Every structure is written in structure tokens, then in C-alpha cells.
């Protein structure tokens, strides 16, 4: 295991932070490279515990001589957010100085600029060679970018580490949730075995959710490059990227982290990154559905929230999901789902204002367009 330290730009006098990455296996490019990071939203702790558990698993596997590809792991992807506590409240989703969401609006070079950088070096028949050229050019272009502050330097460092990989896995969690995955239709065939091993109770597919989240900007860039290159330069399989939601913020325990880390190891064995016996993946818990098909439930009035449906429940259209109780008028307002699907995430608060987003239920039929993810 190699430990690499990446200093971030110091925003104020007397303060310095760094990003730490751990690297396992063959760095010579002969096999697939996988990049994993955890807790980009710093208050999403289950992902961090899973990554720590995975780090120990990978170190042991490397000591046994079983690494065949390369794995880069960043178990603490947001040291800035980890430091943000206000009056005892942990604020890890938004950067306090700017208000920016740590996992939205990631800047990437354009496909046109990337293709121009490679120029005449493309091969007309070697997809692996072309992928290597493009990744090298992307890393060079990111290296020519100057970060003006700590926040920008964090994003730039994470992008640079991930841009060298064939597979990008961004480990998160939701507020209260079942295990679920966000990925693109192009990545889904490659991600499906991971969803099976993890027991994902929901898989949400979108080519472009509109938020420029970390995993999505990698897949989007390669999709656009492939479209622009057309037949003149093959690029092979799509860049594989996904966001893994490790249940809810309070689901922090050793058994769960061990189960999820073992599932990721099984996935890496199946991809040939780790040597070992390939096990049959369990059946898919739920079929993949379009992110545009998920129903966003909102509170129609203010009051006390009483959830009627458990996280992970399979619901039918018309089933009650939660009540909003008004203790002044005694009114009880029941919110039902219009979808047949899984109630895969919900808010952790129990008192709401009118219009507050409260949870989501998967659905097979697209019902939304535009930006499909929240702030």
C-alpha cells in the first residue's frame, strides 16, 4: 500500500489541510484501475466506515499477492466539510464559505478540448491505446488548472485522481434510506454485479441528472468524446461510474461496513482487479428504474411528521407514506404515493414546513424532466 498526501490550498493564515489517498496493486496500467472515494458529503459517515474497512481488506489482499489491477482509495474525501460544525451541528454537505454543494457542479474540460489535445495521436483500431491517451490528456489539462482556494483545490485533486481510472465509485449515504445506487444506463451493465452483491434495493438510472455530480461528470465526458470521435477512433466500453448510497446517516456499525466492503471486494474479483474465485452474484433485489420515474414526495402543510411506510418498503400507488399532524387544529394530512415502487429514502426530520421534500419512491415510467436531483 502506498500512501500519498495531496496538500490543499490554504484559504486562511495558519490553516492547512490535505487529502490522503491509498494505492494498492499494479500501477503499470496492464489491468483495470478502480477509484473509490467516500463521504464527499462529509456528514455521510457510513461511507467512510465502509471505506476504512475496505482499506484493511485491500491491504491484506495485497500482502497475499492477489492484486492484479490497481485500486486508489480516498476514505476521507472531504476534510473541509469534516471541520464544519456550527453550535454542535455537523454541516458537511455545503461548503460554508461559498454555500456550494460539495457534490454538484464539478468542472471538467470539454470533450472538444480533450480531443484537440490528443490531436493526431489517436489510433484507428486500438481502443485501449485511445483510452490511455485521453486519460493522460485529461490529467494534463486538470494539472494546468490553478485552484484559487481550498474548495477548488479539493475538487481538482479528486477529479485528477479519479480521471486516471476505468471505474469510478463514489460512496455516499442518504438521510434515512435503503441501500441504493445512482448510475447511467451506459454504466449499468458493468455496475449490475455490484448492485447484486450490495443487495441494492433501488437502482436509479440517468444519463444526465442535471447536477454535474462527481461520478456523472466522468461518464458524461466520455460519452461526449465517444460521440465526437465516431468511427475514426474507437474508445471501447464507457467509463464506468456510479454513486453508492450506503443506507442512512445513522447506519454506522461494523457489521454493515464489513458486509458492504466484502461486496465491493467480490465485485473487484469479478472484474479481475483482485485474484480469487468469482462467486455467483445474488439475484437483483429490485430492477433498475429511471431516475426520472422516481416520485418526489413533499409535505403539503406544516406539522409533525409521522411516517407510515418503512424505508425500503415496496409500495403500491395509493399507499400512505406519511402523515402531517397539526397539533393546533387536530388536522391530520396523509400523503400517498402515486407510484408502484420502493420507498428508498426519506428525510430524517420529524417537523416540516409546507413544501418540504420528504422522500422518494422509485417508478418505472418517467414523470419528471430537467434537473432530477436536489441540492
C-alpha positions in Angstrom: 0.0 0.0 0.0 1.3 3.4 -0.9 0.1 6.5 1.0 0.0 9.8 -0.9 -0.7 13.1 0.6 -2.1 16.0 -1.5 -1.9 19.4 0.1 -4.9 21.7 -0.4 -4.7 25.4 -1.0 -4.6 27.2 2.4 -7.5 29.6 2.5 -6.6 31.5 5.7 -3.5 32.2 7.6 -2.4 29.4 10.0 -4.5 26.7 8.4 -3.6 23.8 6.2 -5.4 20.6 5.1 -4.5 17.7 2.9 -6.3 14.9 1.1 -4.9 11.4 1.7 -5.1 8.6 -0.9 -4.2 5.0 -0.6 -3.0 3.0 -3.6 -2.9 -0.8 -4.0 -1.7 -3.2 -6.7 -0.3 -2.8 -10.2 0.3 0.8 -11.3 1.7 -0.2 -14.6 -1.6 0.0 -16.5 -1.7 -3.6 -17.5 -5.1 -4.2 -15.8 -8.1 -2.2 -14.9 -7.8 0.7 -12.4 -10.6 1.4 -9.9 -11.0 4.6 -8.0 -13.2 4.8 -4.8 -13.8 7.8 -2.5 -16.0 8.1 0.5 -18.0 10.9 2.2 -17.7 13.7 -0.3 -20.7 14.9 1.7 -18.7 14.8 4.9 -21.6 14.1 7.2 -22.3 10.8 5.3 -20.3 8.7 7.8 -21.4 5.1 6.8 -19.5 5.5 3.5 -16.4 6.5 5.4 -16.6 3.4 7.7 -17.1 1.2 4.7 -14.0 2.7 3.0 -11.9 2.2 6.2 -13.0 -1.4 6.3 -12.2 -1.8 2.6 -8.8 -0.3 3.1 -7.9 -3.0 5.6 -9.3 -5.7 3.2 -7.2 -4.4 0.3 -4.1 -4.2 2.4 -4.5 -7.8 3.4 -5.2 -8.9 -0.2 -2.1 -7.0 -1.5 0.0 -8.7 1.2 -1.3 -12.1 -0.1 -0.2 -11.1 -3.6 -3.7 -11.1 -5.0 -3.9 -7.6 -6.5 -3.9 -7.8 -10.3 -5.2 -4.3 -11.2 -4.9 -1.0 -9.3 -7.2 0.4 -6.7 -7.0 4.0 -5.5 -9.0 4.7 -2.3 -9.8 8.0 -0.7 -11.6 7.2 2.6 -11.9 10.8 3.7 -12.8 12.7 0.5 -13.8 16.0 2.3 -11.5 17.2 5.1 -13.0 20.7 4.6 -16.6 19.5 5.4 -15.4 17.5 8.4 -14.3 20.7 10.1 -17.7 22.4 9.7 -19.6 22.4 13.0 -21.9 25.2 14.0 -23.3 25.2 17.5 -22.8 21.4 17.7 -24.4 20.7 14.3 -22.4 18.9 11.7 -22.6 20.7 8.3 -20.9 18.5 5.8 -23.0 18.9 2.6 -22.3 22.5 1.7 -19.0 24.5 1.8 -19.5 27.1 4.4 -17.6 29.9 2.7 -19.4 29.7 -0.7 -22.6 27.7 0.0 -21.6 25.3 -2.8 -22.7 21.7 -2.5 -19.6 19.6 -2.3 -21.1 17.2 -4.9 -22.5 19.5 -7.5 -21.1 21.5 -10.4 -17.8 19.7 -10.8 -15.8 21.4 -13.6 -14.3 19.2 -16.3 -12.5 20.1 -19.6 -14.8 19.9 -22.6 -14.8 16.9 -24.9 -13.7 19.2 -27.8 -10.7 20.5 -25.9 -9.7 17.0 -24.8 -9.9 15.6 -28.4 -7.9 18.6 -29.7 -5.2 17.9 -27.0 -4.7 14.4 -28.2 -4.8 15.5 -31.9 -3.4 13.1 -34.5 -2.2 10.5 -32.0 -5.5 8.6 -32.0 -5.4 5.1 -33.3 -8.0 4.0 -35.8 -8.2 0.4 -34.4 -6.8 0.4 -30.8 -9.5 1.4 -28.2 -7.1 0.7 -25.2 -4.5 3.0 -26.7 -7.0 5.7 -27.3 -8.4 5.5 -23.7 -4.8 5.8 -22.3 -4.2 8.8 -24.5 -7.4 10.5 -23.4 -6.8 9.8 -19.7 -3.3 11.2 -19.9 -4.5 14.3 -21.7 -7.3 14.8 -19.2 -4.9 14.6 -16.3 -2.5 17.0 -18.0 -5.3 19.5 -18.6 -6.5 19.3 -15.0 -2.9 19.8 -13.9 -2.8 23.0 -15.9 -5.7 24.4 -13.9 -5.0 26.7 -11.0 -7.2 26.4 -7.9 -7.9 29.8 -6.3 -9.0 28.4 -2.9 -9.2 25.4 -0.7 -12.6 24.3 -2.0 -11.4 24.4 -5.6 -8.2 22.6 -4.8 -10.2 19.8 -3.2 -12.4 19.3 -6.2 -9.4 19.5 -8.6 -7.4 16.9 -6.6 -10.4 14.5 -6.5 -11.0 14.9 -10.2 -7.4 14.3 -11.1 -7.2 11.1 -9.0 -10.4 9.7 -10.5 -9.7 10.7 -14.1 -7.0 8.0 -14.3 -9.4 5.2 -13.5 -11.6 2.9 -15.6 -14.2 2.6 -12.8 -15.2 5.4 -10.5 -17.2 4.6 -7.4 -18.4 7.5 -5.2 -19.5 6.2 -1.8 -22.3 8.2 0.0 -25.4 7.7 2.1 -28.7 9.4 2.4 -30.6 10.7 5.4 -32.7 7.7 6.2 -32.6 5.2 3.3 -32.2 1.7 2.0 -29.1 0.7 0.0 -29.4 2.2 -3.4 -27.3 3.2 -6.4 -27.3 6.1 -8.9 -25.7 5.4 -12.3 -26.1 5.9 -16.0 -27.7 3.5 -18.5 -24.3 3.1 -20.2 -22.6 2.1 -16.9 -25.4 -0.1 -15.6 -24.4 -3.4 -17.3 -21.0 -3.1 -15.6 -22.4 -1.9 -12.3 -25.2 -4.6 -12.1 -23.0 -7.2 -10.4 -22.0 -4.7 -7.7 -25.7 -3.9 -7.2 -26.4 -7.6 -6.7 -23.5 -8.1 -4.2 -24.5 -5.0 -2.3 -28.2 -6.0 -2.2 -29.2 -2.7 -3.6 -32.9 -2.1 -3.1 -33.1 0.5 -5.7 -31.1 1.5 -8.8 -31.8 4.9 -10.4 -30.6 5.4 -14.0 -30.0 8.8 -15.6 -27.6 9.8 -18.4 -27.6 13.4 -17.1 -29.4 14.2 -13.8 -28.5 17.9 -14.3 -26.3 18.4 -11.2 -22.8 17.7 -12.5 -22.2 15.3 -9.6 -18.8 13.7 -9.2 -19.5 10.3 -10.8 -21.6 11.8 -13.5 -19.1 14.3 -15.0 -16.7 11.4 -15.7 -19.4 9.3 -17.6 -20.8 12.4 -19.4 -17.3 13.5 -20.6 -16.5 10.1 -22.1 -20.0 9.8 -23.7 -19.5 13.1 -25.4 -15.9 12.2 -26.5 -17.2 8.9 -28.0 -19.9 10.7 -29.9 -17.5 13.3 -31.3 -14.9 10.7 -32.3 -17.4 8.4 -34.0 -15.9 5.7 -36.2 -12.5 7.4 -36.7 -11.2 6.4 -33.2 -12.7 3.5 -31.1 -12.9 4.1 -27.4 -14.3 0.8 -26.2 -16.6 0.4 -23.2 -17.9 3.5 -21.5 -16.2 5.0 -18.5 -17.9 3.2 -15.6 -19.1 5.4 -12.8 -21.7 5.2 -10.0 -22.8 6.7 -6.7 -23.4 4.1 -4.0 -25.8 5.2 -1.2 -24.9 3.2 1.9 -28.3 3.5 3.6 -28.8 6.3 6.1 -26.6 8.6 8.1 -27.2 6.7 11.3 -26.5 3.3 9.8 -22.9 3.2 11.2 -21.9 -0.2 12.5 -19.1 -2.6 11.9 -21.3 -5.4 10.6 -22.8 -3.2 7.9 -19.5 -1.8 6.9 -17.9 -5.2 6.6 -20.8 -6.5 4.5 -20.5 -3.6 2.1 -16.7 -3.8 1.9 -16.9 -7.5 1.2 -19.4 -6.8 -1.6 -17.0 -4.4 -3.2 -14.2 -6.9 -2.9 -16.4 -9.5 -4.6 -17.1 -7.0 -7.4 -13.4 -6.4 -7.9 -12.7 -10.1 -8.0 -15.3 -10.5 -10.7 -13.7 -7.7 -12.7 -10.2 -9.3 -12.4 -8.8 -6.5 -10.4 -8.3 -8.9 -7.5 -7.4 -12.6 -7.9 -9.8 -15.0 -6.5 -12.8 -17.3 -7.1 -15.6 -15.5 -8.8 -18.8 -16.1 -6.9 -22.2 -16.0 -8.4 -23.8 -12.7 -7.5 -27.1 -12.9 -5.7 -30.3 -12.1 -7.5 -31.0 -8.4 -8.1 -33.2 -7.1 -5.3 -35.1 -4.7 -7.5 -34.9 -3.9 -11.2 -33.3 -0.7 -12.3 -35.7 2.2 -12.9 -35.3 5.7 -14.4 -34.4 8.4 -12.0 -36.9 10.5 -13.9 -39.5 8.0 -12.8 -39.0 8.5 -9.0 -41.7 10.4 -7.3 -40.6 13.3 -5.1 -42.9 13.4 -2.1 -43.5 16.8 -0.4 -45.3 18.0 2.7 -48.5 19.9 1.7 -48.7 21.6 5.1 -46.6 22.2 8.1 -46.7 20.0 11.1 -45.3 16.9 12.9 -44.3 14.1 10.5 -45.4 10.5 11.3 -44.0 8.1 8.7 -46.5 5.3 7.8 -44.1 3.4 5.4 -40.8 2.0 6.4 -37.6 2.8 4.4 -37.1 0.1 1.8 -40.8 -0.9 1.6 -42.3 -1.9 -1.7 -45.4 0.3 -2.1 -48.4 0.4 -4.4 -50.0 3.5 -5.8 -52.3 5.0 -3.2 -50.4 3.6 -0.2 -50.0 6.0 2.7 -46.3 7.2 3.1 -46.6 9.7 5.9 -49.0 11.9 7.9 -48.5 15.5 8.8 -50.2 16.3 12.2 -51.3 19.8 13.1 -51.4 19.9 17.0 -53.3 23.2 16.9 -56.2 22.2 14.7 -56.0 18.4 15.1 -55.9 18.1 11.3 -54.0 15.0 10.0 -53.0 15.2 6.4 -52.0 11.9 4.8 -49.6 11.8 1.8 -49.8 8.8 -0.5 -47.6 7.6 -3.4 -48.8 7.6 -7.0 -46.1 5.1 -7.9 -45.7 1.4 -7.6 -42.1 1.2 -6.3 -39.6 1.2 -3.4 -39.7 3.9 -0.8 -35.9 4.3 -1.0 -35.1 7.4 1.0 -36.7 9.9 3.4 -35.9 13.0 5.4 -34.6 12.5 9.0 -36.5 15.4 10.4 -39.9 15.0 12.1 -41.3 18.5 11.9 -41.7 20.1 8.5 -42.7 23.3 6.7 -45.2 23.3 3.8 -43.4 22.3 0.6 -40.6 20.4 2.3 -39.2 17.5 0.3 -39.8 14.3 2.3 -38.8 11.3 0.4 -38.8 9.4 -2.9 -40.4 6.3 -4.4 -39.0 4.6 -7.4 -41.1 4.3 -10.6 -40.8 2.6 -13.9 -42.3 5.4 -16.0 -40.5 8.8 -16.4 -42.6 11.5 -14.9 -40.0 14.3 -14.4 -37.6 16.2 -16.6 -34.8 18.8 -16.2 -32.7 18.7 -13.0 -33.5 15.3 -11.4 -31.5 15.7 -8.1 -31.9 18.1 -5.2 -29.4 20.5 -3.8 
